[in-house]
Amino acid sequence: MIEMWGGVCLREMTAAIKRKSKAYVWLQSAYFQKPGLTKKEQRSKMNDVKLAVLGGEGTGKSALTVRFLTKRFIGEYASNFESIYSKHLCLEGKQLNLEIYDPCSQPQKASFSLTSELHWADGFIIVYDISDRSSFAFAKALIYRIREPQTSHCKRAVEASVLLVGNKQDLGHVREVGWEEGQKLALDNRCQFCELSAAEQSLEVEMMFLQIIKDILTSFKLKEKRRPSGSKSMAKLINNVFGKRRKSV
């Protein structure tokens, strides 16, 4: 029996994940599609949510992502190519088109740039390995970069949602980073925080992803509230121009 997930053969998907092909992996579930609408119409009614999963090499970024998408755990990946996974889901009564960016693993360098990720993503999951202190230091550097004062080329109306994740909780017997350290880093930088195991906790991984997606949707609402409507902006402009003239007459 061949198992399917969203119209994609799991056997084929597993092979694609291991190859880390640049091609998108589309996971489209038929029960999320409204009858009577074309795929183009369905997509136009969806909210796009873009999420970047970042962290040091070997921290389990891909394992967490695939665990969320398929509820399966795959321990080893070839990490030569970046991937973008797409999933349609319904959350809080809204149809969402979720894109998850999983970069290829790179050495944990002291200097790095997140310019393209900062432009692209609505939110970030920053992953470290609780049994590897160097991965925690790299996660801290990533958070500092995301929380830097916004530059002129990357301004946000609302601060990006960030979730710090201590992965590999099943390796607690060789722990190098305490739970309190992760919690403090998150609190100091206005991030959410959790510890879990991609290998053993499928439900917790799902709840973690859903939480950051909810935070992103909340930030969308705040952004809309802060954005003045066209009519109000025009009225303010007219008042600024002609109101001052009336005072001077």
N, C-alpha and C positions, 0 to 999 in steps of 0.2 A: 504494500500500500504506500503510495506516494503522498506525503503530507504537504498541504498547501498553506501559505500564509499570505492573505491579500492577493491571491492570484499568482503568487510566485512560488515555484517549487522550492521547498526548504533545502533539498539536496543541492540544487543549482545555486541558491543563495549562499549556502555555506561555502561552496567552492569559490564564489565571487568574492566573499568576505576575505577568505584566506589569500586570494590573489590581490586584494585591495585595488581592484580596477578603478580607473578614474571615472568610469561610467557611473551614472546615478543608479542607485538601487531604489526602484519605486515600489512601495508597499501600499497598494490601494485596495481597501476592503469594500466589497460590494454593498455591505449593509450600512455603510456611511453615505451611500449615494442616494439622492432623492429621486424617486421614479418620475418620469416625465420631463426631466431636465437633461440636456446634453452635458458632456463632461466639461465643455467650455463654460456653460452657464453655471454648473456646480462650482467650478473654480472661482468664477467671478463673485460668487456669494460667500466665499470663504475668507477668513482672516489669515494672512500669511504670518507665521511665527518662525523666526530664524534664530537658531541656538547653536553656539560654538562650544564644543567640549575640548578643553585644553589641559595640558599637564605634561609632566616629564615622561621620558621613555620608560615603558614597562609599568606604568601606574594603573593600567586597566581601562583607559579611555574607550577603546573599541569594545572591550568586553561589556562595559556598562551600557554603551549605546545599543549593541546587538541584543543584550539581555532585555532592554526595554522594548525593542522592536519585535522580537520573536519569542521572548520568554525563555530563550535558550542560552546556555553558557558555553562559549568557545574560548579555550584558554590560550591558544597560540595564534598569532596573526603575522603575516608578512606586512611590514609597515613601510613600504617604499613609495606608496602613493596616497594622496589625500582622497577623501571620499565625502560625498554629500548624500545623506539618506533622506528620503521623503516619505511622510506618512500622513494620511488623512485621518482625523479623529474628531469626535464631538465632545466638547467640554463646556460645562455650564450653559448648555443650550446653544452653543455656537459651533459651527462647522469650521474646522481649522485645517490649514495646510502647513504642516510642520516640516521644516528642513533642519537637519542636524549636520553640522560640519565637524568632521573628524580628520584632523591634519595628520600627515605622516609623522612618525616619531623622529625627533631631532635631538641632538645632544643638548644637555642643559647648559646653555651658555650664559655668561654674565650679561652680555648685551644682546638684545633681540628687539624686533619691532612687531607690533600688533596692529599696524595701521590699517591693513586691509580687513582684518577681523573686526576692529572697532567700527569701521564703516558698515560692515555687512550685518553683524549680529545684533539681535534685540536683547539677548541675554547670554550669560556665560556659565558653564559648569567647569570649575577648576578642580582637577583631581590630583591627589597625592597618595602615595603608598605609606601606610602607617608604619611599615617595617623599614622604611628608607628615608632617613632624615634629609638627605640631599634633595629628594623630590618635594619635601615640604618647603625647603628654602626656595625652590624654583616656583612652587605654587604661590608663595608669598610675593615673589618678584612679579609674577603675572598679575596678581591682584593690585599691587602698587601701580603697575603700568595702566591697568584699566581705570583705577581711581585717580590717576593723575589729573590735575586741573585741565579742563578741556581746552585744546588748542583751536586756533581759528579754522583749521581744515577738518576738524571732527567735533562739531558742537552737537549736544543733545539737549532737547527740551526737558527730558526727564532722565535722571541717572539710570544707567543700565542695571538690570537685575543680575546678581551674581550669587551662585551657590557653591560653597566650598565643600568638597567631598573627600573624606578620609576613606580610601578604599582598602580592601584586603583585611577586613576586620577579623577574618578567620585566622590570620597570622598574628594574633595577639600575643602569643608566646615569644615572638621575636620583635615585639613592638619597640620602635625607636621614637615615635611621636605620640605624646599623651593626648587624650581627648580634650583636656583643658586647654592645651596649646592651640588646637584647631579652633575651639570655641572662641578663644580670645582673639585670634587673628580675624575671625569672621566678624565679631562684634566691633572690633576696632576699625573695620573697613566697611561697615554697613552691608554685610553679606549674610546669607542664610548658611547654616552649617549642619552637616550630618556625617555619621560614620556608618559604613555598611560593608557588605561583602558581595561583590558581583557574582562570585562563585556559588554562594549559598542562599542569597536573599532576593529572590525574584520580585516579590511583592514590594519590598522596601525600595528597590530600584525603580519600580514603576511609580510609586508614590513620590519619590524624589524628583523624577522628571515632571510629573504632573504639577508639583508644587512650584517649580521654577516657571513652568508655562503659565500657571495662574498669576504669578508675580508679573510676568511680562504683559499679560492681558490687563492687569491693573494699571501698569505704567502706560499702556495705550490709552486708557480712559483718562488718566491725569494729563496726558499730552493733548488730548482733544479739549479738555476743559481749559487748558492754558492757551490754546490757539484761538485768537479772536476771529469771529465770523467776518465775512466780507463786508456786510452791511455796517457792522459796528466799527470796523476799521475805517471805512469810508466816512462815516459820521464823525469819527474822531479826527480824521484828517481835515474835513470841512470846518469843524469847530476850531481846530488849531489855526487854520488860515484866516477864516473870516471872523472868528470870535475876537482875535487880537485886533483886527482892523476896527471892529465896532467900538472897542474900548478906546482906541486912539482918536476917534472922531469927536 
